[in-house]
Amino acid sequence: MGPLRKTHWTKDLTPELDGKEVILTGWVWDIRDLGNIKFILIRDREGFIQLTIKRGVAPDSVWSMIPSLNREDAIAVKGVVRASKIVKAGIEVFPSEIQVIAKSKALPIDIWGSVETDLDTRLKFRSIDLKRPFNLLIFRVESETVRAIRETLYGRDFIEVFTPKIIVTSTEGGAELFTVQYFERIAYLAQSPQLYKEELTASLERIFEIAPAYRAEKHNTNYHLNEFISVDIEEAFADYMDVMEILEDVIVNVYDRVSRLYGNELAKYGIEVKVPKRPFRKITYDEALDILSKRGLRINWGEDVPKNGMEILSEEIVEPFFIIHFPTDLRAFYTKPLDSDPKISESFDLVIDGLEIASGSSRIHIKEQLMDALKKKGLNPESFENHLMIYDYGMPPHAGWGMGLYRLLMVLLKRSNIREVVLYPRDRYRLEP
């Protein structure tokens, strides 16, 4: 008897397959013994299906092995699909053969929902915790989110690139860097593909990257990580208004795709995916400060909007919105100031449900202005010699943004802690598993 090979996922089984023989693979989720009839609920990545085993109908080999099965045993099942008006799913499978692929010991944490387990313990046993049905849903949603992002950008004539993650100097001049012993010299893990993606607009024009980024900042919040997935775009012959429109496209398409594919499943967990309406509202930094002042939160001009300020603004505006025209001194050196008022920049943040999801701007594309901006930030232009070189050879006006994938998932799935939407999170205190 050879190993059984999967022919169908649980999601593929419908009443229209009544009478068809299928092979399923998955894990034993639950077993119910009613004497002359036994039920096994098996789980695969896509969902659940009930196996029905009746004494005298099922082969003796199948009937006799049921008592030896444990929850989370990995099994393969050959059986016939039967439509049913009794079973909630509308179908059940009557097995003719069950193969035990791997036995399971008692799990160290509860994945069935009978016992509440704190997040730190769940993350300690993360590979087991990922067996939870809701976690399976989270990461199926994540996969479709990335697909929607890619399809949106490919549809806008962007091409995907991959830039180095081991670099020789800071890309943004602010955030702390993780050091790497790179043979005989010290290098750093990239905190952003910023400089590379700007340089690439001089050749490839419209580019995007979805890749890890690293920030050695000593945060310990529910919405910061030290390793995260950054979604970055950069477009030549464009400004901040152009790339804000693209960001709107990305967000709307993500919400629409997730709503269509997983809206019903998410609703079972009390999560409503409401597709945002376009265009998103835009408020200036000055308008944001005015709204916050009226709500009792005073912020001095030139200070960044804090997290509680973002939450208040979201209470006022409700839908996703942009804050535009931040003070130039608040933004990175490459951010282009407004021609009409250099104290203000052509910049923006996207805020959803009180959380900054993305940040972007028009970029300075004139070398002399960029060198002056570096000096104003206390940075040495000589340290950026390789980057500045391309500005002598037809550097186009350009703009772009960076978006935190996990933050987007956090608000999309209404999670209170970003670690819930990361397979194996890396924060200040967590380096394993």
C-alpha positions as CSV (number, residue, x, y, z in Angstrom):
1,M,0.0,0.0,0.0
2,G,1.6,3.3,-1.1
3,P,1.2,6.7,0.5
4,L,-2.0,8.5,-0.3
5,R,-1.6,11.8,-2.2
6,K,-3.9,14.8,-1.7
7,T,-6.4,15.3,-4.6
8,H,-8.5,18.0,-2.9
9,W,-8.4,20.6,-0.2
10,T,-11.3,20.7,2.2
11,K,-12.5,24.0,0.5
12,D,-12.8,22.1,-2.8
13,L,-15.5,19.7,-1.5
14,T,-19.0,20.6,-2.5
15,P,-22.3,18.8,-2.7
16,E,-21.7,18.6,-6.5
17,L,-19.0,16.1,-5.8
18,D,-21.5,13.6,-4.3
19,G,-20.3,10.1,-5.0
20,K,-16.8,11.1,-6.0
21,E,-13.8,9.5,-4.4
22,V,-11.3,11.9,-3.0
23,I,-8.0,11.9,-1.0
24,L,-7.6,14.4,1.7
25,T,-4.6,15.1,3.9
26,G,-4.5,17.0,7.2
27,W,-4.7,16.8,10.9
28,V,-7.2,15.3,13.4
29,W,-9.0,18.2,15.0
30,D,-11.6,16.3,17.0
31,I,-13.1,12.9,17.4
32,R,-16.6,12.0,18.6
33,D,-17.6,8.5,19.5
34,L,-21.3,7.7,19.5
35,G,-21.0,4.0,19.7
36,N,-21.9,2.5,16.3
37,I,-20.9,5.7,14.5
38,K,-17.8,7.8,14.9
39,F,-17.0,11.3,13.6
40,I,-13.6,12.7,12.9
41,L,-13.2,16.3,12.1
42,I,-10.0,16.9,10.1
43,R,-8.3,20.2,9.4
44,D,-6.1,21.3,6.5
45,R,-4.9,24.8,5.7
46,E,-8.2,25.8,4.1
47,G,-10.7,24.5,6.6
48,F,-12.5,21.5,8.1
49,I,-14.4,18.5,6.8
50,Q,-16.2,15.7,8.7
51,L,-15.4,12.0,8.3
52,T,-18.2,9.7,9.1
53,I,-17.4,6.1,10.1
54,K,-20.3,3.7,10.6
55,R,-19.8,0.2,12.0
56,G,-20.5,-2.4,9.4
57,V,-20.2,0.2,6.6
58,A,-16.6,1.3,7.0
59,P,-13.9,-1.3,6.4
60,D,-12.8,-3.1,9.6
61,S,-9.3,-1.6,9.2
62,V,-10.7,1.9,9.4
63,W,-13.1,1.2,12.2
64,S,-10.5,-0.5,14.4
65,M,-7.9,2.2,14.1
66,I,-10.1,5.1,15.3
67,P,-9.4,4.5,19.1
68,S,-5.7,4.9,18.4
69,L,-6.0,8.4,16.8
70,N,-5.0,11.5,18.8
71,R,-5.8,15.1,18.1
72,E,-3.3,16.6,15.7
73,D,-2.2,13.3,14.3
74,A,-1.3,13.9,10.6
75,I,-3.4,11.6,8.4
76,A,-4.3,10.9,4.8
77,V,-7.8,9.8,4.0
78,K,-9.4,8.1,0.9
79,G,-13.1,8.3,0.9
80,V,-16.4,9.1,-0.9
81,V,-18.0,12.5,-0.7
82,R,-21.7,12.4,0.3
83,A,-24.0,15.4,0.2
84,S,-25.9,15.8,3.5
85,K,-28.7,18.1,4.7
86,I,-27.8,17.3,8.3
87,V,-24.1,18.2,8.3
88,K,-23.5,22.0,8.6
89,A,-21.0,22.0,5.7
90,G,-23.5,20.2,3.5
91,I,-21.1,17.4,2.9
92,E,-19.3,14.6,4.7
93,V,-16.7,12.0,3.6
94,F,-17.1,8.3,4.2
95,P,-13.5,6.9,4.4
96,S,-12.4,3.7,2.9
97,E,-8.8,4.1,4.0
98,I,-7.0,6.1,6.6
99,Q,-3.2,6.3,6.8
100,V,-1.5,7.8,9.9
101,I,1.4,9.8,8.6
102,A,2.7,11.2,11.9
103,K,1.5,10.8,15.5
104,S,1.1,13.8,17.8
105,K,1.9,14.1,21.5
106,A,-0.3,16.2,23.8
107,L,0.2,19.8,22.8
108,P,1.9,22.3,25.2
109,I,-0.7,24.9,24.5
110,D,-4.4,24.8,23.7
111,I,-5.3,25.5,20.1
112,W,-9.0,24.6,20.3
113,G,-10.1,27.6,22.3
114,S,-11.0,25.8,25.5
115,V,-8.2,27.5,27.5
116,E,-7.0,31.0,26.9
117,T,-3.3,31.3,26.4
118,D,-1.4,34.6,26.7
119,L,0.4,35.9,23.6
120,D,4.0,35.5,25.0
121,T,3.4,31.8,25.6
122,R,1.8,31.3,22.2
123,L,4.8,32.9,20.6
124,K,7.1,30.7,22.5
125,F,5.4,27.7,20.9
126,R,4.7,29.6,17.7
127,S,4.9,26.7,15.2
128,I,2.2,25.0,17.3
129,D,0.2,28.1,17.8
130,L,0.0,28.6,14.0
131,K,-2.3,25.5,13.9
132,R,-5.1,27.7,15.3
133,P,-7.8,28.2,12.6
134,F,-7.7,31.9,13.1
135,N,-4.0,32.0,12.6
136,L,-4.4,30.0,9.4
137,L,-6.8,32.6,8.3
138,I,-4.5,35.5,9.2
139,F,-1.7,34.2,7.0
140,R,-4.0,33.3,4.1
141,V,-5.2,36.9,4.2
142,E,-1.5,38.1,4.3
143,S,-0.7,36.1,1.2
144,E,-3.7,37.5,-0.7
145,T,-2.8,41.0,0.6
146,V,0.7,40.7,-1.0
147,R,-0.9,39.4,-4.2
148,A,-3.2,42.4,-4.3
149,I,-0.3,44.8,-3.8
150,R,1.7,43.2,-6.5
151,E,-1.1,43.0,-9.0
152,T,-2.0,46.7,-8.4
153,L,1.6,47.8,-9.0
154,Y,2.2,45.6,-12.0
155,G,-1.0,47.0,-13.4
156,R,0.5,50.5,-13.0
157,D,3.6,49.5,-15.0
158,F,5.9,49.1,-12.0
159,I,8.5,46.4,-12.0
160,E,9.7,44.5,-8.9
161,V,13.3,44.8,-7.8
162,F,15.5,43.4,-5.0
163,T,18.0,45.7,-3.3
164,P,20.8,44.9,-0.9
165,K,20.0,44.4,2.7
166,I,23.7,44.6,3.8
167,I,24.8,48.2,3.4
168,V,27.8,50.4,4.2
169,T,26.0,53.5,5.6
170,S,22.7,54.7,6.9
171,T,20.0,55.2,4.3
172,E,18.0,57.8,6.3
173,G,20.5,59.2,8.7
174,G,18.3,58.8,11.8
175,A,17.3,55.4,12.9
176,E,19.8,53.2,14.7
177,L,21.4,50.4,12.7
178,F,22.2,46.7,13.4
179,T,25.9,46.1,12.7
180,V,27.1,43.1,10.8
181,Q,30.7,41.8,10.7
182,Y,31.2,41.7,6.9
183,F,34.5,39.9,6.4
184,E,37.2,42.5,7.5
185,R,34.8,45.5,7.9
186,I,31.7,46.6,9.6
187,A,28.5,46.8,7.6
188,Y,24.8,47.3,8.6
189,L,21.4,45.8,8.0
190,A,19.3,48.0,5.8
191,Q,16.6,50.0,7.5
192,S,15.1,50.9,4.1
193,P,15.8,50.5,0.4
194,Q,15.3,54.3,0.1
195,L,18.5,55.4,-1.6
196,Y,18.6,52.4,-4.0
197,K,15.0,52.9,-5.1
198,E,15.6,56.5,-5.8
199,E,18.7,55.7,-7.9
200,L,16.7,53.2,-9.8
201,T,14.2,55.8,-11.1
202,A,17.1,57.1,-13.3
203,S,16.9,53.8,-15.3
204,L,13.9,51.6,-14.5
205,E,11.5,54.6,-13.8
206,R,8.8,52.8,-11.8
207,I,9.9,50.2,-9.3
208,F,8.6,48.5,-6.2
209,E,10.1,46.1,-3.6
210,I,8.5,43.9,-0.9
211,A,11.3,42.9,1.4
212,P,12.6,42.7,5.0
213,A,13.9,45.9,6.7
214,Y,15.6,46.3,10.0
215,R,15.5,49.0,12.6
216,A,17.6,48.9,15.8
217,E,15.3,51.1,17.7
218,K,14.6,50.2,21.4
219,H,10.8,50.3,21.1
220,N,8.6,47.9,23.0
221,T,5.1,48.8,21.8
222,N,2.3,46.8,20.2
223,Y,3.0,48.3,16.8
224,H,6.8,48.3,16.4
225,L,9.1,45.5,15.4
226,N,12.8,45.4,14.7
227,E,12.4,43.2,11.6
228,F,9.5,43.9,9.4
229,I,8.3,43.7,5.8
230,S,8.4,47.0,4.0
231,V,6.5,47.7,0.8
232,D,8.3,50.4,-1.1
233,I,7.6,52.1,-4.4
234,E,9.4,54.9,-6.3
235,E,8.3,56.6,-9.5
236,A,10.2,58.8,-11.9
237,F,8.6,62.0,-13.4
238,A,6.1,62.1,-10.5
239,D,5.4,64.0,-7.3
240,Y,3.8,63.2,-3.9
241,M,0.3,63.6,-5.2
242,D,0.8,61.0,-7.9
243,V,2.1,58.4,-5.5
244,M,-0.6,59.1,-3.0
245,E,-3.1,58.1,-5.7
246,I,-1.2,54.8,-6.3
247,L,-1.3,54.2,-2.5
248,E,-5.0,54.7,-2.5
249,D,-5.3,52.1,-5.3
250,V,-3.2,49.6,-3.3
251,I,-5.3,50.0,-0.1
252,V,-8.6,49.8,-1.8
253,N,-7.6,46.8,-3.9
254,V,-6.3,45.0,-0.8
255,Y,-9.5,45.6,1.2
256,D,-11.6,44.6,-1.8
257,R,-9.8,41.4,-2.4
258,V,-9.8,40.4,1.2
259,S,-13.5,41.2,1.6
260,R,-14.4,39.1,-1.4
261,L,-12.3,36.1,-0.6
262,Y,-12.4,36.1,3.2
263,G,-15.2,38.5,4.3
264,N,-17.5,35.7,5.4
265,E,-14.8,33.8,7.3
266,L,-13.6,36.9,9.0
267,A,-17.2,37.9,10.0
268,K,-17.3,34.7,12.1
269,Y,-14.6,36.3,14.2
270,G,-16.4,39.6,14.4
271,I,-14.2,41.3,11.8
272,E,-15.8,43.4,9.2
273,V,-13.6,44.3,6.2
274,K,-15.1,47.6,4.9
275,V,-13.7,48.7,1.5
276,P,-12.6,52.4,1.8
277,K,-14.1,54.9,-0.5
278,R,-11.9,57.0,-2.8
279,P,-10.6,59.6,-2.8
280,F,-9.1,59.5,0.8
281,R,-9.4,62.7,2.7
282,K,-6.3,64.9,2.9
283,I,-5.6,67.2,5.8
284,T,-2.6,69.3,6.2
285,Y,-0.2,69.1,9.2
286,D,-1.5,72.5,10.3
287,E,-5.1,71.3,10.1
288,A,-4.3,68.2,12.0
289,L,-2.7,70.3,14.8
290,D,-5.8,72.5,14.8
291,I,-8.2,69.5,15.2
292,L,-6.1,68.1,18.0
293,S,-6.0,71.4,19.8
294,K,-9.8,71.6,19.7
295,R,-9.8,68.1,21.2
296,G,-7.5,69.1,24.0
297,L,-4.2,67.8,22.7
298,R,-1.8,70.6,22.1
299,I,1.2,70.0,19.8
300,N,3.8,72.6,19.1
301,W,4.4,73.4,15.4
302,G,7.4,71.3,14.3
303,E,6.6,68.4,16.6
304,D,5.5,65.1,15.2
305,V,1.9,63.9,15.6
306,P,2.0,61.2,18.4
307,K,0.1,57.9,18.4
308,N,-2.7,59.2,20.6
309,G,-3.0,62.2,18.2
310,M,-3.4,59.8,15.2
311,E,-6.1,58.0,17.2
312,I,-8.0,61.2,17.9
313,L,-7.8,62.2,14.2
314,S,-9.1,58.8,13.2
315,E,-12.1,59.3,15.6
316,E,-12.8,62.5,13.8
317,I,-12.3,61.3,10.2
318,V,-13.2,57.6,10.6
319,E,-12.1,56.6,7.0
320,P,-8.4,56.2,6.0
321,F,-6.9,59.7,5.5
322,F,-3.6,61.4,4.6
323,I,-1.8,64.0,6.6
324,I,0.2,66.1,4.1
325,H,2.7,69.0,4.3
326,F,4.7,68.1,7.3
327,P,7.5,70.5,8.4
328,T,10.6,69.9,6.3
329,D,12.7,69.6,9.5
330,L,10.6,66.6,10.6
331,R,11.3,64.6,7.4
332,A,14.3,62.8,6.0
333,F,17.0,64.7,4.1
334,Y,15.8,63.6,0.7
335,T,12.3,65.1,1.2
336,K,11.5,67.9,-1.2
337,P,10.3,71.2,0.3
338,L,7.4,73.1,-1.1
339,D,8.6,75.7,-3.7
340,S,6.2,78.2,-2.1
341,D,7.4,77.6,1.5
342,P,10.6,75.7,2.1
343,K,9.7,75.2,5.8
344,I,6.9,72.8,4.6
345,S,7.6,69.6,2.6
346,E,5.8,67.7,-0.2
347,S,5.2,64.8,2.2
348,F,2.4,62.7,3.6
349,D,1.5,59.9,6.0
350,L,-1.4,57.5,5.5
351,V,-3.4,56.9,8.7
352,I,-5.9,54.0,9.2
353,D,-7.7,53.4,12.5
354,G,-5.2,55.6,14.4
355,L,-2.1,54.0,13.1
356,E,0.4,55.4,10.6
357,I,0.6,52.8,7.8
358,A,2.7,54.5,5.2
359,S,4.9,57.5,4.7
360,G,6.1,59.2,1.5
361,S,7.0,62.3,-0.3
362,S,8.4,64.0,-3.4
363,R,12.2,63.7,-3.4
364,I,14.9,66.3,-4.0
365,H,16.3,65.5,-7.5
366,I,18.8,68.4,-7.8
367,K,22.2,67.5,-6.5
368,E,23.2,70.8,-5.0
369,Q,19.9,71.0,-3.1
370,L,20.3,67.4,-1.8
371,M,23.8,68.2,-0.6
372,D,22.6,71.2,1.3
373,A,19.8,69.1,2.8
374,L,22.3,66.6,4.0
375,K,24.4,69.3,5.7
376,K,21.4,70.8,7.4
377,K,20.7,67.3,8.9
378,G,24.3,67.2,10.2
379,L,25.3,64.5,7.6
380,N,28.5,64.5,5.5
381,P,27.8,64.5,1.8
382,E,31.1,62.6,1.3
383,S,29.5,59.6,3.1
384,F,26.8,59.6,0.3
385,E,29.2,59.9,-2.6
386,N,28.0,56.7,-4.3
387,H,24.4,57.8,-4.1
388,L,25.0,61.4,-5.2
389,M,26.9,60.3,-8.3
390,I,23.7,59.5,-10.2
391,Y,22.4,63.0,-9.7
392,D,25.0,64.2,-12.3
393,Y,23.5,62.1,-15.0
394,G,19.9,63.1,-15.7
395,M,18.2,62.3,-12.3
396,P,14.4,62.8,-12.9
397,P,12.0,64.3,-10.5
398,H,10.6,61.4,-8.4
399,A,8.4,60.4,-5.5
400,G,7.6,57.3,-3.5
401,W,6.4,55.8,-0.3
402,G,7.1,53.0,2.1
403,M,4.4,51.0,3.8
404,G,4.6,48.6,6.7
405,L,2.9,45.3,5.6
406,Y,2.3,44.1,9.1
407,R,0.8,47.4,10.2
408,L,-1.6,47.2,7.2
409,L,-2.6,43.7,8.3
410,M,-2.9,44.8,11.9
411,V,-5.6,47.4,11.0
412,L,-7.2,45.2,8.3
413,L,-7.7,42.3,10.7
414,K,-8.3,44.6,13.7
415,R,-5.5,43.1,15.9
416,S,-4.3,45.0,18.9
417,N,-0.7,43.6,18.7
418,I,1.3,43.6,15.6
419,R,3.0,40.3,16.7
420,E,-0.2,38.5,16.0
421,V,0.2,39.0,12.2
422,V,3.8,38.0,12.0
423,L,4.9,34.4,11.7
424,Y,8.0,34.7,13.9
425,P,8.2,38.3,15.3
426,R,11.5,40.0,16.1
427,D,11.3,42.7,18.7
428,R,13.7,44.1,21.3
429,Y,13.3,41.0,23.5
430,R,12.4,38.2,21.1
431,L,15.1,36.6,19.0
432,E,13.5,33.1,18.9
433,P,11.9,30.9,17.9
